[in-house]
Amino acid sequence: MVWSIGCTTNLEGRKKMDIFLKDLDTKHKVKIYPEEGTVYDYEFREKDKEWHNWTESFANFEVDQKFQYH
C-alpha cells in the first residue's frame, strides 16, 4: 500500500502518508510499522515476518564506474 498508493504523491505528501499510517497503528492499538524512520524506509520480508530497512538489500551494491549515473 505504501508504494502503490503513496508513490503518487510528493515529498510533503509522503510525510502526511507516514503520519496517517502510523496514527492508524496508534488509533487501533496495533504495531504494524516501525517507529523509526518513515513507512517508506522499510520492506516487509515474508521469510522472517519482519520489517527491514530496504537499503539493507543493497548494502554491497556499487555502480560500475563505466556506466553513466542516469
DSSP file (Angstrom, degrees, kcal/mol; ACC not computed):
  #  RESIDUE AA STRUCTURE BP1 BP2  ACC     N-H-->O    O-->H-N    N-H-->O    O-->H-N    TCO  KAPPA ALPHA  PHI   PSI    X-CA   Y-CA   Z-CA
    1    1 A M     >>       0   0    0      0, 0.0     4,-2.3     0, 0.0     5,-1.4   0.000 360.0 360.0 360.0 -39.1    0.0    0.0    0.0
    2    2 A V  H  >5 +     0   0    0      1,-0.2     4,-0.7     3,-0.2     5,-0.1   0.943 360.0  27.7 -56.0 -50.5    2.8    2.4    0.8
    3    3 A W  H  45S+     0   0    0      3,-0.2     4,-0.4     2,-0.2    -1,-0.2   0.732 119.8  54.2 -89.3 -21.0    4.3    2.3   -2.6
    4    4 A S  H  45S+     0   0    0      2,-0.1    -2,-0.2     3,-0.1    -1,-0.1   0.881 131.1  13.0 -78.9 -36.4    1.2    1.5   -4.7
    5    5 A I  H ><5S+     0   0    0     -4,-2.3     3,-1.6     2,-0.1    -3,-0.2   0.814 128.0  54.0-100.5 -46.4   -0.8    4.5   -3.3
    6    6 A G  G ><<S+     0   0    0     -5,-1.4     3,-1.0    -4,-0.7    -3,-0.2   0.636  94.4  69.9 -68.3 -15.2    1.8    6.5   -1.5
    7    7 A C  G 3  S+     0   0    0     -4,-0.4    -1,-0.3     1,-0.2    -4,-0.1   0.622  83.4  73.3 -77.6 -10.5    4.0    6.8   -4.6
    8    8 A T  G <  S+     0   0    0     -3,-1.6    -1,-0.2     5,-0.1     2,-0.2   0.364  92.0  69.1 -84.5   7.5    1.5    9.1   -6.3
    9    9 A T  S <  S-     0   0    0     -3,-1.0     2,-0.1     1,-0.1    -3,-0.0  -0.589  78.9-112.0-118.2 178.5    2.4   12.0   -4.1
   10   10 A N     >  -     0   0    0     -2,-0.2     4,-2.2     1,-0.0     5,-0.2  -0.306  49.4 -79.3 -99.5-172.0    5.4   14.3   -3.5
   11   11 A L  H  > S+     0   0    0      1,-0.2     4,-1.8     2,-0.2     5,-0.1   0.900 131.4  48.8 -59.1 -43.5    7.7   14.6   -0.5
   12   12 A E  H  > S+     0   0    0      1,-0.2     4,-1.8     2,-0.2    -1,-0.2   0.904 111.3  50.5 -63.3 -40.8    5.2   16.6    1.5
   13   13 A G  H  > S+     0   0    0      1,-0.2     4,-2.5     2,-0.2    -1,-0.2   0.842 106.4  55.3 -65.6 -33.9    2.5   14.0    0.7
   14   14 A R  H  X S+     0   0    0     -4,-2.2     4,-2.5     2,-0.2    -1,-0.2   0.877 105.4  52.2 -67.3 -37.2    4.8   11.2    1.8
   15   15 A K  H  X S+     0   0    0     -4,-1.8     4,-2.2     2,-0.2    -2,-0.2   0.923 111.4  47.0 -62.4 -42.6    5.3   12.9    5.2
   16   16 A K  H  X S+     0   0    0     -4,-1.8     4,-2.8     2,-0.2    -2,-0.2   0.901 111.3  51.0 -65.2 -40.8    1.5   13.1    5.5
   17   17 A M  H  X S+     0   0    0     -4,-2.5     4,-2.6     2,-0.2     5,-0.2   0.905 109.2  51.4 -63.3 -41.8    1.1    9.4    4.5
   18   18 A D  H  X S+     0   0    0     -4,-2.5     4,-2.2     2,-0.2     5,-0.2   0.938 112.8  44.9 -60.0 -48.3    3.7    8.3    7.0
   19   19 A I  H  X S+     0   0    0     -4,-2.2     4,-2.4     1,-0.2    -2,-0.2   0.918 112.8  52.1 -62.4 -44.2    1.9   10.2    9.8
   20   20 A F  H  X S+     0   0    0     -4,-2.8     4,-1.8     1,-0.2    -2,-0.2   0.931 111.9  44.4 -59.1 -48.8   -1.5    8.9    8.7
   21   21 A L  H  X S+     0   0    0     -4,-2.6     4,-1.6     1,-0.2    -1,-0.2   0.896 114.9  47.7 -67.2 -39.9   -0.4    5.2    8.7
   22   22 A K  H  X S+     0   0    0     -4,-2.2     4,-1.9    -5,-0.2    -1,-0.2   0.850 108.9  55.1 -70.0 -32.4    1.4    5.4   12.0
   23   23 A D  H  X S+     0   0    0     -4,-2.4     4,-3.2    -5,-0.2    -1,-0.2   0.862 103.6  55.8 -65.4 -35.3   -1.7    7.2   13.5
   24   24 A L  H  X S+     0   0    0     -4,-1.8     4,-2.5     2,-0.2    -2,-0.2   0.913 104.9  52.9 -61.4 -41.9   -3.8    4.3   12.4
   25   25 A D  H  <>S+     0   0    0     -4,-1.6     5,-2.5     2,-0.2     4,-0.4   0.946 113.7  42.6 -54.6 -50.0   -1.4    2.0   14.3
   26   26 A T  H ><5S+     0   0    0     -4,-1.9     3,-1.0     3,-0.2    -2,-0.2   0.925 113.2  51.7 -65.1 -46.2   -1.9    4.1   17.4
   27   27 A K  H 3<5S+     0   0    0     -4,-3.2    -1,-0.2     1,-0.3    -2,-0.2   0.887 118.1  37.1 -59.1 -41.5   -5.7    4.5   17.0
   28   28 A H  T 3<5S-     0   0    0     -4,-2.5    -1,-0.3    -5,-0.2    -2,-0.2   0.345 108.9-122.6 -96.4   5.7   -6.2    0.8   16.6
   29   29 A K  T < 5 +     0   0    0     -3,-1.0     2,-0.3    -4,-0.4    -3,-0.2   0.886  68.7 126.6  54.8  45.2   -3.6   -0.1   19.2
   30   30 A V      < -     0   0    0     -5,-2.5     2,-0.6    -6,-0.2    -1,-0.2  -0.866  57.8-136.0-124.5 161.8   -1.6   -2.3   16.8
   31   31 A K        +     0   0    0     -2,-0.3    -9,-0.1     1,-0.1     4,-0.0  -0.837  46.8 138.2-120.8  91.4    2.1   -2.2   15.9
   32   32 A I        +     0   0    0     -2,-0.6    -1,-0.1     1,-0.2   -10,-0.1   0.877  61.0  45.0 -97.2 -54.2    2.3   -2.6   12.1
   33   33 A Y  S    S-     0   0    0    -12,-0.2    -1,-0.2     1,-0.1     6,-0.1  -0.661  89.3-104.5 -96.2 146.8    5.0   -0.1   11.1
   34   34 A P        -     0   0    0      0, 0.0    -1,-0.1     0, 0.0     8,-0.1  -0.343  23.0-135.4 -62.2 148.0    8.4    0.5   12.7
   35   35 A E  S    S+     0   0    0     -4,-0.0     2,-0.1     4,-0.0     4,-0.1   0.857  82.9  78.0 -74.8 -35.7    8.6    3.7   14.8
   36   36 A E  S    S-     0   0    0      2,-0.1     5,-0.1     3,-0.0     0, 0.0  -0.457 100.1  -6.9 -76.6 147.3   12.0    4.8   13.4
   37   37 A G  S    S-     0   0    0     -2,-0.1     2,-0.2     3,-0.1    16,-0.0  -0.186  99.8 -58.3  67.5-162.2   12.2    6.3   10.0
   38   38 A T    >   -     0   0    0      1,-0.1     3,-1.8   -16,-0.0     4,-0.2  -0.690  44.6-104.9-112.4 168.8    9.2    6.5    7.7
   39   39 A V  G >  S+     0   0    0      1,-0.3     3,-0.8    -2,-0.2   -37,-0.1   0.725 120.4  63.8 -64.1 -19.3    7.0    3.8    6.3
   40   40 A Y  G 3  S+     0   0    0      1,-0.2    -1,-0.3   -26,-0.1    14,-0.1   0.597  91.1  65.6 -78.9 -11.5    8.9    4.4    3.0
   41   41 A D  G <  S+     0   0    0     -3,-1.8    13,-1.8    -5,-0.1    14,-0.4   0.520  96.8  66.6 -86.4  -5.6   12.1    3.2    4.6
   42   42 A Y  E <   -A   53   0A   0     -3,-0.8     2,-0.4    11,-0.3    11,-0.2  -0.822  52.8-164.5-126.0 155.1   11.0   -0.4    5.1
   43   43 A E  E     -A   52   0A   0      9,-2.5     9,-2.5    -2,-0.3     2,-0.6  -0.978  26.0-127.1-128.2 146.1   10.1   -3.5    3.3
   44   44 A F  E     -A   51   0A   0     -2,-0.4     2,-0.7     7,-0.2     7,-0.2  -0.831  19.1-150.9 -95.9 125.9    8.3   -6.5    4.9
   45   45 A R  E >>> -A   50   0A   0      5,-2.6     4,-1.5    -2,-0.6     5,-1.1  -0.860   6.1-160.1-101.8 115.8   10.0   -9.8    4.4
   46   46 A E  T 345S+     0   0    0     -2,-0.7    -1,-0.2     1,-0.2    -2,-0.0   0.832  85.3  70.0 -59.6 -34.5    7.7  -12.7    4.4
   47   47 A K  T 345S+     0   0    0      1,-0.2    -1,-0.2    -3,-0.1    -3,-0.0   0.901 120.4  12.9 -54.3 -48.0   10.6  -15.1    5.1
   48   48 A D  T <45S-     0   0    0     -3,-0.5    -1,-0.2     2,-0.2    -2,-0.2   0.369  99.1-124.1-113.4   4.6   11.0  -13.9    8.7
   49   49 A K  T  <5S+     0   0    0     -4,-1.5     2,-0.3     1,-0.2    -3,-0.2   0.871  71.4 117.4  57.3  41.2    7.8  -11.8    9.1
   50   50 A E  E   < -A   45   0A   0     -5,-1.1    -5,-2.6    -7,-0.0     2,-0.3  -0.943  67.8-109.9-136.8 157.5    9.7   -8.7   10.0
   51   51 A W  E     -A   44   0A   0     -2,-0.3     2,-0.4    -7,-0.2    -7,-0.2  -0.677  35.2-175.3 -84.1 140.0   10.3   -5.2    8.7
   52   52 A H  E     -A   43   0A   0     -9,-2.5    -9,-2.5    -2,-0.3     2,-0.3  -0.991  36.4-103.3-135.0 143.5   13.7   -4.4    7.3
   53   53 A N  E >   -A   42   0A   0     -2,-0.4     3,-2.1   -11,-0.2     4,-0.4  -0.527  33.6-137.1 -63.0 125.3   15.2   -1.1    6.1
   54   54 A W  G >  S+     0   0    0    -13,-1.8     3,-1.2    -2,-0.3     4,-0.3   0.735  98.2  69.1 -64.3 -21.1   15.1   -1.7    2.3
   55   55 A T  G >  S+     0   0    0    -14,-0.4     3,-1.3     1,-0.2    -1,-0.3   0.719  83.2  73.6 -70.1 -17.2   18.6   -0.2    1.9
   56   56 A E  G X  S+     0   0    0     -3,-2.1     3,-1.2     1,-0.3    -1,-0.2   0.823  87.7  62.7 -60.7 -29.9   20.0   -3.3    3.7
   57   57 A S  G <  S+     0   0    0     -3,-1.2    -1,-0.3    -4,-0.4    -2,-0.2   0.722 111.0  37.3 -66.8 -20.7   19.2   -5.2    0.5
   58   58 A F  G X  S+     0   0    0     -3,-1.3     3,-1.8    -4,-0.3    -1,-0.3   0.074  75.7 124.1-119.7  22.8   21.7   -3.1   -1.4
   59   59 A A  T <  S+     0   0    0     -3,-1.2    -1,-0.1     1,-0.3    -2,-0.1   0.834  83.8  36.6 -55.7 -36.9   24.4   -2.6    1.3
   60   60 A N  T 3  S+     0   0    0     -4,-0.2    -1,-0.3    -3,-0.2     2,-0.3   0.270  89.0 124.7-101.5  11.2   27.2   -4.0   -1.0
   61   61 A F    <   +     0   0    0     -3,-1.8     2,-0.4     2,-0.0    -3,-0.1  -0.538  33.7 178.9 -76.8 133.4   25.9   -2.5   -4.3
   62   62 A E        -     0   0    0     -2,-0.3     2,-0.4     0, 0.0    -2,-0.0  -0.999  29.5-121.0-133.2 138.0   28.2   -0.3   -6.3
   63   63 A V        -     0   0    0     -2,-0.4     2,-0.2     1,-0.1     6,-0.1  -0.632  35.0-112.8 -77.0 129.0   27.6    1.4   -9.6
   64   64 A D    >   -     0   0    0     -2,-0.4     3,-2.0     1,-0.2    -1,-0.1  -0.463  22.3-135.9 -61.8 126.0   30.0    0.2  -12.2
   65   65 A Q  T 3  S+     0   0    0      1,-0.3    -1,-0.2    -2,-0.2     4,-0.1   0.666  99.3  65.9 -63.7 -18.4   32.1    3.3  -13.0
   66   66 A K  T 3  S+     0   0    0      2,-0.1     2,-0.3     0, 0.0    -1,-0.3   0.608  91.7  79.0 -80.8  -8.3   32.0    2.7  -16.8
   67   67 A F  S <  S-     0   0    0     -3,-2.0     2,-0.2     2,-0.0    -4,-0.0  -0.724  84.7-118.4 -97.2 148.4   28.2    3.4  -16.7
   68   68 A Q        -     0   0    0     -2,-0.3    -4,-0.1     1,-0.1    -2,-0.1  -0.550  25.8-117.9 -79.9 151.9   26.6    6.8  -16.5
   69   69 A Y              0   0    0      1,-0.3    -1,-0.1    -2,-0.2    -2,-0.0   0.896 360.0 360.0 -58.3 -44.9   24.5    7.6  -13.5
   70   70 A H              0   0    0     -3,-0.0    -1,-0.3     0, 0.0    -2,-0.0   0.477 360.0 360.0 -75.2 360.0   21.3    8.1  -15.4
